[in-house]
Amino acid sequence: MQEEIELGRIGFNSSGEAIVREPIIVKLSTFKNSRFLDVRKYFQKEDGWAPTAKGVTLQLDQVEDLIKIVEKNKSQITDWFDKTK
């Protein structure tokens, strides 16, 4: 049985409307008895939001590595984006 738990949305306003063309939805999901974190772009269909092929599905060890990388490099990441202002 596949299971999905939505953790959050990026690119939506407080009313739940998309403010970008392809917003991102972050979910916990299962597939063939394995558990994943899915970070994926979505597009609007008549009956709601549908996932695109643009995204990543991470296993726990990959999520832990990503968190470490982002935490370790947070100031460099922030500085990188500040350069565009």
C-alpha positions as CSV (number, residue, x, y, z in Angstrom):
1,M,0.0,0.0,0.0
2,Q,1.4,3.4,-1.0
3,E,1.2,6.1,1.6
4,E,1.8,9.9,1.3
5,I,2.0,12.6,3.9
6,E,2.3,16.2,2.7
7,L,4.9,18.1,4.8
8,G,4.8,21.5,3.1
9,R,4.4,23.6,0.0
10,I,6.7,26.1,-1.6
11,G,5.4,28.7,-4.0
12,F,1.9,29.0,-2.6
13,N,0.4,32.0,-0.8
14,S,-1.4,31.8,2.5
15,S,-4.7,31.2,0.6
16,G,-3.2,28.0,-1.0
17,E,-3.0,29.6,-4.5
18,A,0.2,29.0,-6.5
19,I,2.3,32.2,-6.9
20,V,4.8,30.5,-9.3
21,R,4.2,28.4,-12.4
22,E,5.5,25.1,-11.0
23,P,5.2,25.2,-7.2
24,I,7.0,22.5,-5.1
25,I,5.3,20.1,-2.7
26,V,7.3,18.1,-0.1
27,K,6.0,14.8,0.9
28,L,6.8,11.6,2.8
29,S,6.0,8.7,0.6
30,T,6.3,4.9,0.4
31,F,6.9,2.7,-2.7
32,K,7.4,-1.0,-2.6
33,N,7.7,-1.0,1.2
34,S,10.4,1.6,1.1
35,R,10.1,5.1,2.6
36,F,11.2,8.3,0.9
37,L,11.2,12.1,1.1
38,D,9.8,13.4,-2.2
39,V,10.6,17.0,-3.2
40,R,8.8,17.7,-6.5
41,K,7.5,20.4,-8.8
42,Y,3.8,20.3,-9.6
43,F,1.5,21.6,-12.3
44,Q,-2.2,22.6,-12.2
45,K,-4.7,20.2,-13.8
46,E,-8.5,20.6,-13.9
47,D,-8.9,18.4,-10.9
48,G,-6.0,19.7,-8.8
49,W,-2.2,19.5,-8.7
50,A,-0.2,16.8,-10.5
51,P,3.5,15.9,-10.0
52,T,6.0,16.6,-12.8
53,A,9.2,14.5,-13.4
54,K,11.2,17.5,-12.0
55,G,12.1,16.5,-8.5
56,V,14.0,14.2,-6.3
57,T,13.1,11.2,-4.2
58,L,15.5,10.7,-1.3
59,Q,16.1,7.8,1.1
60,L,16.8,8.6,4.8
61,D,20.6,8.5,4.5
62,Q,20.4,11.0,1.6
63,V,18.0,13.3,3.5
64,E,20.4,13.3,6.5
65,D,23.4,14.1,4.1
66,L,21.4,16.9,2.5
67,I,20.5,18.4,5.9
68,K,24.2,18.3,6.9
69,I,25.3,19.9,3.7
70,V,22.7,22.7,3.9
71,E,23.4,23.3,7.6
72,K,27.1,23.4,7.1
73,N,26.9,25.8,4.2
74,K,23.9,27.9,5.2
75,S,25.9,31.2,5.2
76,Q,27.5,30.4,1.8
77,I,24.1,29.6,0.4
78,T,22.5,32.8,1.8
79,D,25.5,34.9,0.5
80,W,25.1,33.4,-2.9
81,F,21.5,34.5,-3.2
82,D,22.3,37.9,-1.7
83,K,24.7,38.6,-4.6
84,T,21.7,38.8,-6.9
85,K,20.1,41.7,-5.0
